[in-house]
Amino acid sequence: MISSSKEEDQSTSTNEDRDQSTSANEDRETNCWGCGLRVSVAAYASVFKCGWCGAITKEHVVKSDNIRLRRCLDHFFVTIVISFMLFFICAGVWAVYPIIFSVSNFRGVFHLAIIVILSICTLLSFCLSAFQPAGVPPLIIWGSFPAVGQGGLDNYTFCHYCSKPKSPMTHHCRSCGTCVLDMDHHCPFIGNCVGAANHRCFILFLLSTVISTFYVTIMTSYSALQIWPHPEDEPVIRLSGYANPELIVGVLKETILAFLRAAVFLPLRYIYVGKTYLSHLRAVNSEEVMERDCQNLVRFFGCPSTTTAYLPSYWKSRKAHTK
């Protein structure tokens, strides 16, 4: 009697496990956010792609945002950067240019015109980078089957923060709280993302900042030599020990190279291969083909298309990332 009851319990548990495994393997139906059609997917699938419109659906997305704190930090950095640039310009003109004018009026006027041009370019490119939208994705029809054609939303995903479609070239920035087209990165110093609309202005800001920094360094050194005591008037202090000239020159050289690499060479390298920083990160572990070409730089800076015919297309090679 006891053995028969045990056999019944075992058979019941076996049937229950079989029913659960069968229900887990059964497909379920859900709606595609892109075209609104019913899609049959596996019960365990959290990500699926519509066979009609090509939209990708990601379920169980957890939203976590703290935009207010991030925006306050961005505004704080922008205020610091603007204040520093204005102080740097005004203090440099007040301290350096009286010395240059004392040497020659022509030199003073010439260098004053240069510093005015560099200041205007730097401030203008900074304002265009910081205070205009980084890149608004184009509007697209979605959610209705008759309006959305076959493949009309291929590889599009749905942004649960903005409640609208997001193309493969669009990324949602949690600091700005919006989707950005061709997003490169979020820069706290301009308090804005770098995207399709302001990427060129941001690169021009970096270039003008580097040129202005070197120019101010040269002019400050020249002014210091004009007021510094001559060697015949003051004894020469020789450096010894760890503070030798070779060490100082080496440190300065490495600092300048690191500054140029981060501010100029690295951003231009991504433009040269036709990518942004985020697209480069996505392509690291993929087999996506990158085409290196000098014409990418020409097209990025908006030069006429006729000029690309006279540029060499060397270094034009294909590189595939292997997994």
C-alpha positions in Angstrom: 0.0 0.0 0.0 2.8 2.3 0.9 4.8 1.4 -2.2 1.8 2.1 -4.5 1.3 5.5 -3.0 5.0 6.3 -3.5 4.7 5.3 -7.1 1.7 7.5 -7.6 3.6 10.5 -6.1 6.6 9.9 -8.4 4.4 9.6 -11.5 2.6 12.8 -10.5 5.8 14.7 -10.0 7.2 13.4 -13.3 4.0 14.5 -15.1 4.2 18.0 -13.5 7.9 18.3 -14.6 7.0 17.2 -18.1 4.2 19.8 -18.3 6.5 22.5 -17.0 9.2 21.7 -19.6 6.6 21.5 -22.3 5.1 24.9 -21.4 8.6 26.4 -21.2 9.4 25.3 -24.7 6.1 26.5 -26.2 6.2 29.8 -28.1 4.3 32.8 -27.0 2.8 35.7 -28.9 3.5 39.3 -28.4 3.2 42.6 -30.3 6.1 44.2 -32.2 6.5 47.8 -31.2 7.6 48.8 -34.7 4.7 47.6 -36.8 2.2 46.4 -34.3 2.0 42.9 -35.7 1.7 39.8 -33.6 5.0 38.0 -33.3 5.5 34.4 -32.2 8.7 34.1 -30.1 10.2 31.6 -27.7 9.0 31.7 -24.2 12.5 32.3 -22.8 13.5 35.0 -25.4 13.9 38.5 -23.9 15.3 40.0 -27.2 13.7 39.3 -30.6 13.6 40.8 -34.1 10.4 41.3 -36.1 10.4 39.4 -39.4 8.4 42.1 -41.2 9.8 45.5 -40.2 13.1 44.4 -38.7 12.7 46.2 -35.4 14.5 44.7 -32.3 12.5 44.4 -29.1 14.2 44.2 -25.7 12.1 43.2 -22.8 12.6 43.6 -19.1 14.5 46.8 -19.4 15.3 48.5 -16.1 15.4 52.3 -16.1 17.6 54.1 -13.6 18.3 57.8 -14.0 19.6 60.7 -12.0 19.5 63.4 -14.6 19.2 66.4 -12.2 22.5 65.7 -10.5 24.3 65.1 -13.8 22.9 68.3 -15.3 24.0 70.3 -12.3 27.5 68.9 -12.6 27.6 69.7 -16.3 26.5 73.3 -15.6 29.1 73.6 -12.9 31.9 72.4 -15.3 30.7 74.8 -18.1 30.8 77.7 -15.7 34.3 76.8 -14.6 35.5 76.5 -18.2 34.0 79.8 -19.3 35.4 81.6 -16.3 38.8 80.1 -16.8 38.9 81.1 -20.5 37.8 84.6 -19.8 40.3 85.0 -17.0 43.1 83.5 -19.0 42.4 85.9 -22.0 42.0 89.0 -19.9 45.0 88.3 -17.6 47.2 87.4 -20.5 46.4 90.7 -22.4 46.8 92.7 -19.2 50.2 91.2 -18.2 51.9 90.3 -21.5 50.9 92.9 -24.1 52.3 96.0 -22.3 55.7 94.4 -22.6 55.2 93.6 -26.3 54.0 97.1 -27.0 57.1 98.5 -25.2 59.3 96.6 -27.7 57.4 97.7 -30.8 54.0 99.1 -31.6 53.7 97.1 -34.8 54.5 93.8 -32.9 52.0 94.8 -30.3 49.2 95.5 -32.8 50.0 92.3 -34.8 50.0 90.0 -31.8 46.9 91.7 -30.3 45.0 90.9 -33.5 46.2 87.3 -33.4 45.0 86.9 -29.8 41.6 88.5 -30.6 41.1 86.1 -33.5 42.1 83.1 -31.4 39.9 84.2 -28.5 36.9 84.7 -30.8 37.4 81.3 -32.5 37.8 79.5 -29.2 34.8 81.1 -27.4 32.6 80.8 -30.5 33.3 77.1 -31.1 32.9 76.4 -27.4 29.5 78.1 -27.4 28.4 76.2 -30.5 29.5 72.9 -29.0 27.9 73.5 -25.6 24.6 75.4 -26.3 23.2 73.7 -29.3 21.5 70.2 -29.6 24.1 67.5 -30.2 22.1 65.7 -32.8 18.3 65.2 -33.0 17.4 61.8 -34.6 15.0 62.2 -37.6 11.4 61.4 -37.2 10.2 58.1 -38.5 6.7 56.4 -38.7 6.3 53.5 -36.4 3.6 51.5 -34.6 1.2 50.9 -37.5 1.4 48.0 -39.9 0.1 49.7 -43.1 2.5 52.7 -42.6 5.6 50.7 -41.8 6.9 48.8 -44.8 9.0 45.7 -44.9 12.4 46.4 -43.4 11.4 50.0 -42.6 12.8 49.7 -39.1 15.6 47.3 -39.7 17.8 47.0 -36.5 15.9 49.8 -34.8 15.4 49.5 -31.1 12.9 51.2 -28.8 14.2 53.8 -26.3 12.3 53.3 -23.1 13.6 56.7 -21.8 12.4 58.8 -24.8 9.5 56.4 -25.8 10.5 56.5 -29.5 12.4 54.5 -32.0 16.2 54.5 -31.9 18.3 53.9 -35.0 21.5 51.8 -34.9 23.5 55.1 -35.2 21.6 56.7 -32.2 22.6 56.4 -28.6 20.6 57.5 -25.5 22.7 59.8 -23.2 21.6 59.5 -19.6 23.3 62.7 -18.7 21.4 64.8 -21.2 18.3 62.6 -21.0 17.8 62.5 -24.8 18.8 60.4 -27.8 21.7 61.7 -29.8 22.4 60.9 -33.5 26.0 59.7 -34.2 26.9 60.2 -30.6 30.7 60.3 -30.0 30.7 60.8 -26.2 29.4 63.0 -23.5 31.8 65.8 -22.6 31.4 67.3 -19.1 33.5 70.3 -20.0 31.0 71.5 -22.5 28.0 70.1 -20.6 26.7 68.5 -23.7 27.0 65.4 -25.9 29.2 65.4 -29.0 27.0 64.2 -31.8 26.2 64.8 -35.5 25.2 68.5 -35.0 28.1 69.7 -33.0 31.0 67.3 -33.6 32.7 69.6 -36.1 32.4 72.6 -33.7 33.8 70.4 -30.9 36.9 69.4 -33.0 37.4 73.1 -34.0 37.2 74.0 -30.3 39.9 71.5 -29.5 42.1 72.7 -32.3 41.7 76.4 -31.4 42.4 75.6 -27.8 45.6 73.7 -28.6 46.8 76.5 -31.0 45.9 79.2 -28.4 47.8 77.3 -25.6 51.0 77.0 -27.6 50.7 80.7 -28.7 50.2 81.9 -25.2 53.1 79.8 -24.0 55.4 81.2 -26.6 54.4 84.8 -26.0 54.7 84.4 -22.2 58.2 83.0 -22.6 59.1 85.8 -24.9 57.8 88.4 -22.4 59.6 86.7 -19.5 62.9 86.9 -21.4 62.3 90.6 -22.0 62.0 91.4 -18.3 64.3 88.6 -17.0 67.8 89.7 -15.8 70.5 89.1 -18.3 73.1 86.4 -17.6 75.9 88.9 -17.2 73.9 90.8 -14.5 72.9 87.8 -12.4 74.9 84.6 -11.6 73.9 81.5 -13.4 72.3 78.9 -11.2 73.2 75.5 -12.4 70.8 72.7 -11.9 72.1 69.5 -10.3 70.8 66.3 -8.9 67.4 65.2 -10.0 66.5 68.6 -11.4 68.7 68.4 -14.5 67.8 70.0 -17.8 67.4 66.6 -19.6 64.8 65.5 -17.0 62.9 68.7 -17.3 62.9 68.6 -21.1 61.8 65.0 -21.1 58.9 65.7 -18.8 57.8 68.6 -20.9 58.0 66.6 -24.1 56.0 63.7 -22.7 53.4 66.2 -21.3 53.0 68.0 -24.6 52.8 64.7 -26.6 50.1 63.3 -24.2 48.2 66.5 -24.5 48.3 66.5 -28.3 47.4 62.8 -28.4 44.3 63.2 -26.3 43.1 66.5 -27.6 43.9 66.2 -31.3 45.3 63.0 -32.7 42.8 60.6 -31.1 39.6 62.4 -32.2 41.0 62.9 -35.7 41.9 59.3 -35.9 38.3 58.2 -35.3 37.2 60.7 -38.0 39.9 59.3 -40.3 38.5 55.8 -40.1 34.9 57.1 -40.5 33.7 56.3 -36.9 32.8 57.9 -33.6 34.2 56.8 -30.3 31.1 54.8 -29.4 30.9 53.1 -32.8 34.6 52.2 -32.4 33.9 50.6 -29.0 31.0 48.6 -30.5 33.3 47.4 -33.4 36.1 46.2 -31.2 34.8 42.7 -30.8 33.0 42.5 -34.1 34.0 41.8 -37.7 32.8 45.2 -39.0 34.9 46.6 -41.8 36.5 50.0 -41.3 37.6 52.0 -44.4 40.5 54.4 -43.7 40.6 57.3 -46.1 41.8 60.9 -46.0 38.6 61.9 -47.7 36.7 61.2 -44.5 38.5 64.2 -42.9 37.6 66.4 -45.9 33.9 65.4 -45.8 33.8 65.8 -42.0 35.0 69.5 -42.2 32.6 70.3 -45.0 35.1 70.9 -47.8 33.7 71.0 -51.4 33.4 67.6 -53.0 35.6 68.6 -55.9 38.6 68.9 -53.6 38.5 65.2 -52.8 39.6 64.4 -56.3 42.9 66.1 -55.8 43.7 64.4 -52.5 45.7 61.2 -52.3 43.7 58.1 -51.3 46.7 56.3 -49.9 46.4 54.6 -46.5 43.0 53.5 -47.8 42.8 50.0 -46.4 40.2 47.7 -45.0 40.6 46.4 -41.5 38.3 43.8 -40.0 38.2 43.2 -36.3 38.4 39.6 -35.4 36.7 38.1 -32.4 
